[in-house]
Amino acid sequence: MTGTPQQGAVVSDVEATAYTVPTDQPEADGTIAWEATTIIVVQVHAEGLVGTGWTYGSAAIAPLVERTLAPVVVGSDAIGNVATWSATVRALRNISRRGLAGMGLSALDCALWDLKARLLGLPLHRLLGAQRDRVPLYGSGGFTTYGPERLERQLRGWVEDLGLRRVKIKIGESWGSCVERDLDRARQARAVVGNDVDLFVDANGGYTVGQATRVGQALDDLGVCWFEEPVSSDDLTGLGVVRRAVLADVTAGEYGDSLDYFHTMCEAQVLDCVQVDVTRCGGITELLRVAAVAAAAHLDVSGHCAPHQHAPVMAAVPNLRHLEYFHDHVRIERLFFDGIRDPVHGQLPLSPDQPGNGLSFRADRAERYRAR
């Protein structure tokens, strides 16, 4: 049942807080290693209701939101969030929308959409015009720090416990200096999940073009069907070379921070699927535009990480392929939010009746991880 916000409902407050959560064990991909992940939670208030959005990045995003963006948002129309988005983008002109500022913008925009849905008494995916009530997933983790036993346990958990039919591991270890181990781990993954599960790999831009081509052709023999960032996502020419040389779909886009970025990438015709991250690209407002640009290029989109932040908007994207069920972010979102739903037969179901994103932020559980 929908509600009607009071005439002139305005945003009364904006809060942003960073929390740093240790990983369950050391993790690494092809180009970086880490032992903790920082989530920045943004909350916006109006008429006694709270909208929540978040991003993953540096703790420095929180003061940027409160000092630079909050003054633009407080006092704005609580359901006029597209206009507010434009105003916040203008406010970032002199410090650049890219990087930390864009991530703060993204979390804030997600919070404003969540608030709007709650004011209207609607589930967020329905407010956005849902195409579906559940979102297809792929399991993601398989870090290069994992030994054979840990990798097998994670892969079996995705397939046997969660019913996922797509799984992804990291390769490109140490900037492409461990190719034989990369291929051994891919062989192990295929042996564990069998031939009926789609196997994805992610090099995080760790290879040269020549390496990526040779590795990709070896992966073709294993039936790998998704080769993510075989080279840097900034190397459009290199992505095109790899795409023409391998059978797997070549994908990139997770670092995209504007519509122009994705227009350039799609126009280059070097990808088979466009990755987009709602916590980086400019939030829900921009993600919907990005999906339209990809559709005009006859490309699907895939949501990158932050599965429970992505799920409502991805439910409204006609050209969605799937959403990344990323190990680190699943752990944190389960810890920090009530209302998290489990995958069913490899898909993430959305609440049919809970307003907004259907989640409640648990500040009491998050407090111990607050970044000081």
C-alpha positions in Angstrom: 0.0 0.0 0.0 1.4 3.3 -1.0 1.6 6.4 1.1 1.6 10.1 0.4 4.4 12.2 1.9 3.4 15.5 3.4 3.4 18.5 1.0 6.9 19.9 0.8 8.7 17.0 2.6 12.3 17.9 2.8 15.6 16.2 3.7 16.3 17.3 7.3 19.7 15.6 7.9 22.5 13.7 6.2 24.9 11.4 8.1 27.9 9.5 6.7 30.0 7.1 8.8 32.9 4.8 7.8 33.4 1.3 9.2 36.4 -0.9 8.6 35.8 -4.7 8.9 38.7 -7.2 8.9 38.5 -10.0 6.2 38.1 -13.5 7.5 41.6 -14.2 6.1 44.1 -12.3 4.0 42.9 -11.7 0.5 44.4 -10.7 -2.9 43.6 -10.5 -6.5 45.9 -10.0 -9.5 47.1 -6.5 -8.5 46.4 -5.8 -4.8 46.2 -7.4 -1.4 44.1 -6.4 1.6 43.1 -7.5 5.1 40.2 -5.2 5.7 37.3 -3.6 3.8 35.8 -0.2 4.6 32.1 0.5 4.1 30.8 4.1 4.2 27.1 4.2 5.2 25.1 7.3 4.3 21.7 8.0 5.8 19.3 10.7 4.9 16.3 11.8 7.0 12.9 13.2 6.3 9.5 13.1 8.0 10.8 10.7 10.6 12.0 8.2 8.0 15.6 7.2 7.0 17.0 6.3 3.7 20.2 4.3 3.6 22.9 3.9 0.9 26.5 2.8 1.0 29.8 2.4 -0.9 33.1 0.6 -0.3 36.3 2.6 -0.3 38.3 5.0 1.8 37.1 6.3 5.2 37.8 9.8 3.8 34.5 9.6 1.8 32.4 10.1 5.0 33.6 13.7 5.8 33.5 14.6 2.1 29.8 13.7 2.1 29.0 15.5 5.3 31.0 18.7 4.4 30.6 19.0 0.7 27.4 17.2 -0.3 25.2 17.4 2.8 24.8 21.2 2.7 23.4 20.8 -0.9 21.0 18.1 0.1 19.6 19.3 3.4 16.4 21.3 2.8 15.9 19.7 -0.7 12.7 18.0 -1.9 12.8 14.5 -0.3 11.2 12.9 -3.4 12.8 15.2 -6.0 16.0 13.2 -5.9 17.0 13.4 -9.6 17.1 17.2 -9.3 19.1 16.8 -6.1 21.5 14.5 -7.9 22.2 17.2 -10.5 22.8 19.8 -7.8 25.3 17.5 -6.0 27.2 16.9 -9.2 27.5 20.6 -9.7 28.8 21.0 -6.2 31.7 18.6 -7.0 32.9 20.7 -10.0 36.0 22.1 -8.3 37.1 18.9 -6.6 36.2 16.5 -9.5 33.4 14.0 -9.5 35.8 11.2 -9.9 37.3 8.9 -7.2 36.2 9.4 -3.6 33.7 12.2 -4.5 32.0 10.0 -7.0 31.7 7.2 -4.5 30.2 9.6 -1.9 27.8 10.9 -4.5 26.8 7.3 -5.3 26.1 6.3 -1.7 24.1 9.5 -1.2 22.0 9.0 -4.3 21.2 5.4 -3.3 20.2 6.7 0.2 17.9 9.3 -1.4 16.2 6.7 -3.6 15.7 4.5 -0.6 14.2 7.4 1.3 11.8 8.3 -1.6 10.6 4.7 -1.7 10.0 4.7 2.0 8.1 8.0 1.9 5.9 6.6 -0.8 5.5 3.2 1.0 6.9 1.3 -2.0 9.6 -1.4 -2.3 12.4 0.3 -4.1 12.5 -2.1 -7.0 8.8 -1.4 -7.7 9.3 2.3 -7.6 12.1 1.9 -10.2 9.8 -0.2 -12.4 10.8 -3.7 -11.7 11.4 -6.1 -14.6 11.7 -9.0 -12.2 11.3 -9.9 -8.5 14.6 -11.8 -8.2 18.1 -11.1 -9.6 20.4 -13.8 -11.0 23.8 -14.1 -9.2 27.3 -15.4 -9.6 29.5 -16.4 -6.7 32.7 -14.3 -6.5 35.8 -14.6 -4.4 38.4 -17.3 -5.2 41.2 -15.0 -4.1 44.8 -15.7 -5.1 45.7 -16.1 -1.4 43.4 -19.2 -1.1 45.0 -22.6 -1.0 43.3 -25.6 -2.7 41.2 -26.6 0.3 39.8 -23.1 0.9 39.1 -22.6 -2.8 37.2 -25.9 -3.0 35.2 -25.2 0.1 34.1 -21.8 -1.2 33.2 -23.1 -4.7 31.2 -26.0 -3.2 29.4 -23.7 -0.9 28.2 -21.5 -3.8 27.1 -24.4 -6.0 25.8 -26.9 -3.4 24.4 -24.7 -0.7 23.3 -21.6 -2.6 22.4 -23.1 -5.9 24.6 -20.7 -7.9 25.3 -21.8 -11.5 28.0 -19.3 -12.1 31.2 -18.9 -10.1 34.3 -16.6 -10.4 37.9 -16.9 -9.2 40.7 -14.4 -9.3 43.7 -14.9 -11.6 46.5 -12.7 -12.8 48.4 -13.3 -9.5 51.2 -10.8 -8.7 50.7 -8.8 -11.9 50.7 -11.8 -14.2 53.9 -13.4 -12.8 52.3 -16.7 -11.7 50.6 -17.8 -14.9 51.0 -21.5 -14.2 49.4 -21.2 -10.8 46.6 -19.2 -12.4 45.9 -22.0 -14.8 46.2 -24.7 -12.1 43.6 -22.9 -10.0 41.3 -22.5 -13.0 41.6 -26.3 -13.6 40.9 -27.0 -10.0 37.8 -24.8 -10.1 36.5 -26.6 -13.2 37.1 -29.9 -11.6 35.2 -28.9 -8.4 32.1 -27.3 -10.0 31.8 -29.7 -13.0 30.9 -28.8 -16.6 27.3 -27.7 -15.9 28.4 -24.6 -14.0 29.7 -21.5 -15.8 33.3 -20.7 -14.8 34.4 -17.0 -14.7 37.8 -15.6 -14.1 38.9 -12.0 -13.2 42.5 -10.8 -13.8 41.9 -7.3 -12.4 44.1 -5.9 -15.3 47.1 -7.9 -14.2 48.2 -9.2 -17.6 49.9 -7.7 -20.6 47.9 -8.0 -23.9 50.1 -10.9 -25.0 49.8 -12.7 -21.7 46.1 -12.2 -21.6 45.7 -13.6 -25.1 47.7 -16.8 -24.3 46.0 -17.3 -20.9 42.6 -16.7 -22.4 43.2 -19.3 -25.1 44.3 -21.8 -22.5 41.2 -21.0 -20.5 39.1 -21.7 -23.6 40.0 -25.3 -23.2 38.4 -25.3 -19.8 35.2 -23.8 -21.0 35.8 -20.5 -19.2 33.0 -18.1 -20.5 33.8 -14.8 -18.7 37.2 -13.1 -18.8 37.1 -10.0 -16.7 39.6 -7.2 -17.1 42.2 -9.4 -18.9 44.2 -6.1 -19.2 43.6 -2.7 -17.7 40.1 -1.4 -18.3 41.7 1.8 -19.5 43.4 -0.1 -22.4 40.4 -0.3 -24.8 42.7 -1.3 -27.7 44.1 -4.2 -25.6 40.7 -5.3 -24.6 39.7 -5.5 -28.2 42.7 -7.5 -29.1 42.0 -10.1 -26.3 38.3 -10.2 -27.3 39.1 -11.1 -30.9 41.5 -13.8 -29.7 39.5 -15.8 -27.1 36.1 -17.5 -27.0 35.2 -16.2 -23.5 33.2 -13.0 -23.1 35.5 -10.1 -22.3 34.2 -7.7 -19.7 35.1 -4.5 -17.8 33.6 -1.3 -16.5 33.6 -1.7 -12.7 35.6 1.6 -12.2 33.3 3.6 -14.4 32.3 6.9 -12.8 30.2 8.7 -15.4 28.0 8.3 -18.3 30.8 9.6 -20.6 33.1 6.8 -19.4 30.5 4.1 -20.4 29.6 5.8 -23.7 33.3 5.7 -24.7 33.6 2.1 -23.6 30.5 0.9 -25.4 31.4 2.9 -28.5 34.8 1.2 -28.7 33.0 -2.2 -29.3 35.6 -4.1 -27.2 33.3 -5.8 -24.6 30.7 -8.5 -24.6 29.1 -7.3 -21.3 29.4 -4.0 -19.4 30.1 -4.1 -15.7 28.7 -1.2 -13.7 28.9 -0.5 -10.0 26.1 1.5 -8.4 28.4 2.5 -5.5 30.9 4.1 -7.9 29.1 5.2 -11.1 27.0 8.0 -9.5 24.3 5.9 -7.8 21.0 4.6 -9.0 20.2 7.8 -11.0 23.3 7.3 -13.2 23.2 3.5 -13.3 19.8 3.6 -15.1 21.3 5.9 -17.7 24.4 3.7 -18.1 22.2 0.6 -18.6 20.3 2.5 -21.4 23.6 3.4 -23.1 24.7 -0.2 -23.0 21.3 -1.3 -24.4 21.8 1.1 -27.3 25.0 -0.7 -28.0 23.2 -4.1 -27.8 25.1 -5.0 -24.6 24.0 -6.6 -21.3 25.1 -5.1 -18.0 26.4 -6.9 -14.9 26.3 -5.5 -11.4 29.7 -5.3 -9.7 29.9 -6.3 -6.0 27.7 -4.8 -3.1 24.9 -7.2 -4.0 22.2 -5.9 -1.6 22.8 -2.3 -2.7 22.5 -3.4 -6.3 19.6 -5.8 -6.2 16.7 -3.3 -6.3 18.0 -1.3 -9.2 19.2 -4.3 -11.1 15.7 -5.7 -10.8 14.6 -2.7 -12.9 17.3 -3.1 -15.7 15.9 -4.8 -18.8 19.3 -5.7 -20.2 20.6 -7.2 -16.9 22.8 -10.4 -17.2 23.6 -11.0 -13.6 24.9 -9.6 -10.3 28.1 -10.3 -8.4 27.7 -12.1 -5.1 31.0 -10.9 -3.7 32.4 -12.7 -0.6 33.6 -9.7 1.3 30.5 -7.6 0.8 28.1 -10.4 1.5 29.8 -10.8 4.9 29.6 -7.1 5.7 26.0 -6.6 4.5 24.8 -9.6 6.5 26.5 -8.2 9.6 25.3 -4.6 9.2 21.8 -5.0 8.0 18.6 -6.7 9.1 16.3 -7.9 6.3 19.1 -9.6 4.2 17.6 -12.4 2.1 19.4 -15.6 1.1 19.8 -16.6 -2.6 17.2 -19.1 -3.8 18.2 -21.4 -6.7 21.0 -19.0 -7.6 18.9 -15.8 -7.5 18.5 -13.1 -4.9 14.8 -12.5 -4.2 13.5 -9.0 -3.4 11.0 -8.3 -0.7 7.5 -8.0 -2.2 6.2 -5.5 0.4 8.9 -3.9 2.5 9.3 -0.2 1.7 12.6 1.0 0.3 15.5 -1.5 -0.1 13.8 -3.6 2.6 16.9 -3.4 4.9 17.5 -1.8 8.3 20.9 -0.6 9.3 22.1 -2.0 12.6 24.3 0.8 14.0 24.7 -1.2 17.2 26.4 -4.0 15.4 28.4 -1.7 13.2 29.7 0.5 16.0 32.7 -1.7 17.0 34.0 -1.3 13.4 33.7 2.5 13.2 36.8 4.0 11.6 38.5 6.4 14.0 
